[in-house]
Amino acid sequence: MFETFYGLSATPFTRVVPPADLFRPEQFLECLARLSYLVRTRGFGLLTGEVGSGKTTALRALTHSLDSSSQQVLYISQSGLTPRHLYRELCLQMGLSPPYQVADCRRLLQHTFLDAYKNHGRHPVVIIDEGHLLSPVMLEEIRFFTNFQMDAVSPMTLILAGQTELKARLKLQSFEAITQRITLRHHLSGLSGLETKGYIEHHLKVAGAHRPLFSDDAIQLIYQFSKGIPRKINNLCTACLLDGFLEEKSVVDAATVRKALQEFEDD
């Protein structure tokens, strides 16, 4: 639709961007470096951020960067997750037949992880997303699952990712036991104003733009609305390009952004 009008070869600001085409501001590179270190040291990490701040994007980039011959990513993202669901899904992703009892599932996975690390030079990288939705029972179960007290090192990496409230929850005294096991913490915030401009220009360039499509005033308004949160930037930029196309504007200006913002404010 608007792609042809603006001379684009692809649709910009989509949810799925190839890892090679990701915009990589300083905080993204820092996040990726920390997660990579966590994998190398087989630790337990906490990744938090506002809704749409890029947590899943960072995890996808991490997964893409890993060596599949030595690391196996096991990804879990379910609302209402229970210990039975967690272990069953992990067993299935590992190619194991899950036992019925939760404790048996846990022991099977722990034994399999230890064997993979000690005898085959491989270790699982377990990612549990949407961690802010986990119940206290599930958070306690994660503590049990990471308990490899009989061994000097852990055979696995575990990354618990979730929205900002997860970070606050884990500060409660009742979660002290699991908090003490976390070896790395990282929080993703919004992009700066300059990074927001770079983000918009980068995504347009990847989509085939050969000239600026947003005025500086328009970008400033987008930043003020989005607070630099990539998902909000994506949604508003897409709405602006559509409105600009319908009004036959060669460049999205501040007036176009204000019109698009009315639609968001009415939601």
N, C-alpha and C positions, 0 to 999 in steps of 0.2 A: 504494500500500500504506500506508506510514506517513504519506503526504501528507494524506490525508483525516482521519486520526486527529488530526494536529497542526494542522488547519485551514489547510493550505498550498495555494496555487493552482498551484504548480509544484514540481519536484524541486530542492532546493538542493544545492550543492556538486558540481555537474556539471563536466565538463572544459571544456565550451564555454559561455562566458558572453558575451552581447552586449557590445561595447565600451562602450556607454553605462552598463552595469550593473557594470562592473569596480570592485572595491575599490581605492582609490588612496591607499595610504599614502605617506609622504614619499619613501621610497627608490624607489617605483614612479614617482612624478612626476619625480624626479631622473633616473632611467634614461630615461624617455621624452623628457625635455628634452635629454639628452645625445645620444640617437639622432637626434632631430630636428635638432639642430645638425650632427651628422655628415652627414646627408642634405643640408642646406643648403650645406655646405662641400665636398661630394663627396669625403669622406675614406674611410679604411680603419679600421674599428673592430673592437674585440674585446669581446664580451659573454660573461661567464662566470658560473657560479653552481652551487650544489648541485643534485642531481637534484630536480626538482619545485619549484624556487625561483621559477619564473614567467618564465623566459627566453622561451619560446614565446608566453606571454600578452603580454609586453611587445612582442615583434615583431609580434604580431597587432594590438595597439593602434596601434603605429607605422604599420603598413600602412593601417589604417583612417583615420588622420589625414592621409595624404598626398594630394596633388592628382594625380589620375590623368591630368590633361591635361598635366602636366609631368614626372611621375615614373612609371616602370613597374617594379613589383616583380617580381623573378625569384627564386623560392625553390627551394633545393636542400636536400634532406634524405635522404641515402642512406648506408647502411653499405657499406663496401667501395668507396667512390667512387674512380674513376680519372680521369685527365685526359680520356680519350675520353668517358666518361660525363658528366663535368661540361660539357664544351663542346657535346656533342650535345644535352643537356637545355636548356642556355641558348639554343642556336640554335633549338630547337623552340619554346621559350617566346617567343622574339622573332619567330617566324614565318619563320625562315630554314631553308633546306635545308642540313643540316650536311655539309661535306666529309668525306671518309674520313680524311684525315691530321689528326693532332692539331694540328700547326703551322698547317695551313691553316684549321682551325676557329678557332684562337686569333686569327689575323690577321683573319679575316672578322668576328669579334665585335668586336675592337678598332676596326676600320674602321667598323662599323655604329654602335658607341657614340659614336665621334667625330663621325660624320655627324649622328646624332640630336641631340647636344648643340650642335654648331656651327650647323647649318642648320635645326633644327626646334624648338629650345628645350626639348628633353626629355632626361632622363638616366635610365639604368637604376639601380635599387637592388637590388644582388645580395646575397641573404642565403644564406649557407651554414651550415646548422644541423648539429648533432651533430659539431662540429669536433674534438672530442676523439678521434673515431674515424679522423681523417684520417691517412694514412701520411705519412712524411717526403717521399716523392715528390710527394704531393698538395700539401703545404704549400709545397714549392719551386715547384710549378706555379702556385700562387696568386700567388707573388711575380712570376713571369714575366708572368702575366695582368695584373697591376696596373702593369706597366711601360709608362708613356706618356712616356718620356723626351724625345721630340721635341716635346712640347707643354708649355706653361707650367702648365696645369691639367689635372686628371683629369676625364674626362667621365662618371665613374660613382662610385657609392657602393658599398662592399663591407663587409658586416657578417659577421664570423666569430663564430659562437656555439657554445658548448659547455660541458661540465661543468668543474669546478674544475681537473681535471688538465691541461686545455688551457693554462690560465694558467701552470702549473708547467712544462709542456713547452716553451713558447715562451721560457722564461728560459734554456734550454740554449744554449751557445755555437754549436751547429750551426744554430740557427734565428735567429741574430743578424740576418741579411740581411732576413728577413721581419719581424722584430720592429721594426726601424728604420722600416719603412713604416707601422706602426700609429700613427695620429694620435689615437685616443681609446680608452680602456679603461674598462670598468665591470664591477663584480662585484656580483651580487645575493646577499644573505645572507638568513637567515630573519627573519621578523617578530618584533618585541618582544612581550612578554607583553600589553601594552596593545593593540598592533596586532592580535594574535591574537584578542583579545576583540572588537575592532571588526570584524575580518574575518568571524568567525562570525555576529555580529549583522547585519552588512550582507547576507550571503548569505541569511540567513533572511528578512530584510525583503524582499529582492528576490523571494523565493519566496512571499511573501504572509503571513508571520508578523506577528501583531499583538500578541504578548506574548513575553517571554523564554522560550526553550525549553531553555536550558542554565543550570544553576546556576553561580555563580562558582567553586566548588570543582571542578566538572566542567571548566570552561574552563581552570583552572590545570593540571589533570592533562593535558589535551589539549596545552597548550603545552609541558609538560615532556617529553612523548613526541615531539612533532613538531618541537621546536626552532624553531617558527615557519615551517616549510616548508609552503607552501600545499597541495601535493598530499597530504602526510601529514595535514594538518588535514582536508582534504576526505574522505579515506578513513575516518579515525577518526570524524568527525562523522556520516557516513552509517551506519556500523556502530552507533553509539550511538543514532541515531534509530530504526533498525530494532529494536534490542534494547529500547529504551524503549517502542516500539509493542507488541511482543510481551508485555512485562510490564505494559502499560497504565499507564505512568507519564506524567503530564501534563508533567513537567519532567525532563530528563536530569540525573541527579545523579552524584556522584563514584562511587557503587557501580556505576552503569551503565557509566561509562567504564572502570572497572577490569575489569569483565566483558568488555567489547569488546577491551580491551588483551590479554587472555589469548589471544584468537583471533590477534592480530598476532604475539604472542610465540611461538605454536605454529607459525607459518609457517616 
